[in-house]
Amino acid sequence: MIWFIRRVWPKALVPSATRVMRLMMSVFLFICIFLILFIILGCTSTSSTYSSVYSTRFTAGLAKNGTFEVQASYYGICVKTDSAIACSSANNVTALSIYRNETTSSGATVDLISLGELVAKDLIHPVLPIMSLVFVVLAFFANSARCVVVESESIVASSLNTATLWTSILGTLIWGMGVTWNHSVSKALERSMYDSTSGVINAIKGDKMDSMGWAAFSFQILVMIGTVTSVAWDARNLAQRARNAEMESNSYSMPTIGRMYTEESEKTNPQPNA
């Protein structure tokens, strides 16, 4: 891409390799922000855009020959039946109370709403995604501002480099812990729920949220690598400019060969006074 830009664009408008890299990093961070927002807002609305994003789905066969599903996410819980869908905040599931005690086809009474509350409130907590989102947003603004600053020697450029570096590293580490924890919880429930309830309740991992979480984590790793690389390039360029400036100052302070020869000739052959 950098080679193509240098070939097609006029030389006066050709951006440097570090600026192209930072522009790509801003695009990756922008994508990460939307992915994390969609994950956090999962199951907060009956729209399929949000109701299809969940960590774990609990299902049970009802005595009236129907299916009953409860989907749990960070902030929301959705209930799906054969004829309707209802969603509510995980902190207030009063609107879903009518679905608390359902009779399964085996005659057992189950409360899948309590399982959804357990997942949303205790097993997966939104603290890690929120913290990661804050650092990703800060990294996006710091990196975008660094794309505008041309002079890499300025204090502003150095401050923006430091801000982008640390926010990207912290955001990646926190989101990595969050997505790993969510994956582990949903996978453990998927493997244990069916056997522990004698086949009455089945737990299914939310593949959409899991895929979006790992995609955001991959983009953040690319941003972190790009940030380290661009900061290293800036440091190398500054060091090279400092060496060049030192060499130029030394060359100006040293006497030239012609001047040395002239001074030596004047000493050996002094000119008579007129």
N, C-alpha and C positions, 0 to 999 in steps of 0.2 A: 504493500500500500504506500509506504514512504517513497519507494522508487518511482511508482506511478505518479505521485503528486509532484515529485521533483522534475519529472519529465514533461508533464502536461502544463502545470502552472507556470506563470512567469516567475523569474528568479526573485524578483522583488517581493512576491507574495508567497513564496514557498516557506512553510513553517518548518521549524527545526524538528528533529526526531523526538526530542523530549516533549515538545508541545503537542505533536500528533499523539504520542502515548498518553499524555494527560487528557486530551479530548476523548480518547477511547475509554479511559478510566472514568471520566464523568458520565459517559453513556452507560457503562456497567453499573455505576453507583445509582444512577437514575432507575435502571431496571430493578436493582436490589430493593430500592425503596418501595416500588409498587408491589413486588413479590412479598415483602415482609408485611406491608399493609393488608394485602389480601389474606395472608395467613392469619393475622391478628383479628381481622373482621369476619373470619369464617363463622358460619352458623348464626350470624346476627340478623339475618333477613331471610324471608321465604323465597327470595329470588334464587334461581338456580346458580347464579354467579357466586353467591356467598354460601348457600346451603350445601353446595357440593364440596366445600372446603372444610374438612373436619379431621380431627386426630384419630378418633375411634368411633366405630358404629356398632351398636348393640342391636341384635335382632332376636325375635322370638315369634314362634308360630302361635296364633291365637286360636281359641276354641271355636270361633265363628268363621273358621276357614279363611283367615286373613293374615296379613303380615304386619308386624309392629316393629318400628325401628326408632332408635334414639341415637342422634349424632352429637358428639361433644367436641367443642373447640375451646380456644382460650377464653373467649368472652361470651359465647353463646351455646345454646342447646336447641336442637331441632327435633321434632317428633314427626315421623312419617307413617301414615297408614295407607291403605289402598285407595282412600278417597280424599285425603286432606294432608296438609303439611302445616305445622305451626312451629314458630321459633320464639325464643325468649332469651333474656339475659341470664347468664349462669348465676348471677347474684340474686335474681328474683324469678323463680319458676312458678309463681302462683298461677299464671295463665295455663300452665301445663299440668295442674294438679289433677285434672279429670283423667289423665293417662297414667296415674301413679300405680294403681292396682289393676292389672290386666290378667285375665285368666288364659293360660296357654292351652294348647291342644292336649297336653298331658294332664291337665287339671290343676297345675301349679299356679300360684299367684305370684307375679313378678312385679318389681318396681324398677323399671329401667331408668326412670328419671333420676333416682338416687345414684345409680351408677354413672350417669352423665354428669351429675353434680360432683361426684367424687373425682372424676377425671379432670373436669374443668377447674375445680378449686384446689385440689390437693395434689394430684399427680403431675399435671402440666400447669405451670403458673406463668402468667404473662409478663413477669418481671424481666426475664432474660430477653424475650423479643422486643419489649419496649426499650430496654437499655441499648440493645444492638441497633434498633431503629434510630435512636438519638445520635449515636456515634456515626452511623452511615450518613445521616443527613448532614452532620457537621463536616464529615469528610467530603461530601459532595460539594458543599459551598466553599470549603477551603481549597479543594482541588480546582474548582471552576475559577475561583479568584486567582489562583496561581497561573492559570492559562492566560490571563489578561496581563499579568506582570511580565514584562520583557526582560528587565534588568535582573539577572540572577545574582548580582553582587549586592543588591539592596537588602536592607533589614526586613522589609516587607516580604520579599521572596523567601528569605530564610525562615521567617516566622510561619509563613504559609506551608512551606515544606515540612516543618516540624509538626504543625497541626494536622496536615494530611496524613503524615506517617503514623502518628500515634492514634489518631481516631480510626484509621483503617485497620491498624493492628488490633486495637481493643474491640472494635465492632466485629471483626472476624473471629476473634477468640470467644467472645460472648455468644455470638450467633452459632458458632460451632458447638458450644456446650448445649445451647437450647435445642438445636435440631437433633443432636445426638440423644438428648434426654427424651424428646418427644418420640423419636423413632424407637428407642428402647422400651418406653412405656407401652406404646401401641402394639409393638411386636410381642411383648410379654403377655398382654391381655389377649391377643389373638391366639396365642399358643395354649393358654391356661384356662380361659373362661369356659370353653365348651366342655372340657373334661371335668372341671371343678363343679359345674352345675348339672352334670349328667345329661348333657345335650339339650337342656332347656333354653339356655341363652348362648348365643354365639357372638363373638367379638371379631370385628373386621378392621384392619388397619386402613386409615385413610391414605390411599396412594397419591391422590392429588396434592394434599398438603405436604406429604413426605417428599414428593418430587419437586415441588416449588421450594421447599426448604433447602434441599441439597443443591438445587440450581442457584439459589441466592448465595449459598456458601461457596460454591465454585466461583461465582463472579467476584465475591469478596476476596478470595485467595488471589485471583488474577489482579485485582486492584492493589492488594498488598504487595505483590511481587513487582508490579509496575511502579508503585510508589518508591519502593526501595531502589529500584533500578534508576528512576529519574533523579532521585536525590543523589545517588552515587555519581551519575553523569554530571550533575551540577557541581558537585565537589571536585570532580576531575577537571572540569573546564575552568573552575576558579583557580585551581592549583596550577594549571597550564598557563593561564593568563598571568598569574603572579610570577612564575618563572620567566616568561617572556618579558615582562616589565622589568624584572631584575637584570636580565641580560642586556636589555636596551640601555638601562641606566649605567651599567658597567661599561658598555661600549662607548658611551658619550664621555665618561670620565677618564678613559684611557687615552694617552697621547697617540696621535697617528704616526706612522713611520716617516712620512714627509716632514712632519714637525720636528721629530727627533733628529733627523739628518740635518735639518737647517740649524738647529740649536748647536749640534756638535761642530758644524762647519764654522759657525760664528765664534766658537771658543778657540778653535785651532787657527783660523785665519781672520783675525779681527780686522774690521774695515777701518781705514784711516779716517780721522776726523776731517771734515771739509774745512 
